[in-house]
Amino acid sequence: MARPQMLKLGEVLEEIDMSRAAFYRMRARGQAPQLRKLPNGQIRVRRQDLDAWWESCEKAA
């Protein structure tokens, strides 16, 4: 079974064209894709979580 693709937060912010501050405001409201904290402290977003978030945004529009 393949490991899920994990994106760096910077990659996610670039893809969704959003500042880090705006992303964290959305996250505080429960409206952002789920973040994963790795054992080394780095933050990642699973590709499938980001894709699901995109779909939910399209449905809400």
C-alpha positions as CSV (number, residue, x, y, z in Angstrom):
1,M,0.0,0.0,0.0
2,A,1.4,3.4,-1.0
3,R,1.9,6.1,1.6
4,P,-0.3,9.1,1.1
5,Q,1.2,12.1,-0.5
6,M,2.1,14.7,2.1
7,L,2.3,18.4,1.1
8,K,4.3,21.0,3.0
9,L,2.2,23.9,4.2
10,G,4.0,26.3,1.8
11,E,3.0,24.1,-1.1
12,V,-0.6,24.1,0.1
13,L,-0.6,27.9,0.6
14,E,0.8,28.3,-2.9
15,E,-1.8,26.0,-4.5
16,I,-4.8,27.7,-2.8
17,D,-3.2,31.2,-3.2
18,M,-3.6,32.1,0.4
19,S,-1.4,33.7,3.1
20,R,-0.3,31.8,6.1
21,A,-2.3,34.1,8.4
22,A,-5.5,33.7,6.4
23,F,-5.1,30.0,6.4
24,Y,-4.7,29.9,10.2
25,R,-7.8,32.1,10.6
26,M,-9.8,29.6,8.5
27,R,-8.3,26.8,10.5
28,A,-9.4,28.4,13.7
29,R,-13.0,28.5,12.3
30,G,-12.7,24.8,11.3
31,Q,-12.8,25.6,7.6
32,A,-9.3,24.5,6.5
33,P,-7.9,21.1,5.5
34,Q,-6.6,19.1,8.4
35,L,-3.0,19.5,9.3
36,R,-0.7,16.7,10.4
37,K,2.3,17.4,12.7
38,L,5.2,15.0,12.0
39,P,7.4,13.7,14.8
40,N,10.1,16.2,13.8
41,G,7.6,19.1,14.3
42,Q,7.0,19.8,10.6
43,I,3.5,20.4,9.4
44,R,2.0,18.5,6.4
45,V,-1.4,18.2,4.7
46,R,-2.4,14.9,3.0
47,R,-3.2,15.4,-0.7
48,Q,-6.5,13.6,-0.2
49,D,-7.5,16.0,2.6
50,L,-6.7,19.0,0.4
51,D,-8.6,17.5,-2.5
52,A,-11.6,16.8,-0.3
53,W,-11.4,20.4,1.0
54,W,-11.4,21.8,-2.6
55,E,-14.5,19.7,-3.3
56,S,-16.3,21.0,-0.2
57,C,-15.5,24.6,-1.3
58,E,-16.9,23.9,-4.8
59,K,-20.1,22.5,-3.3
60,A,-20.5,25.5,-1.0
61,A,-20.1,28.0,-3.9
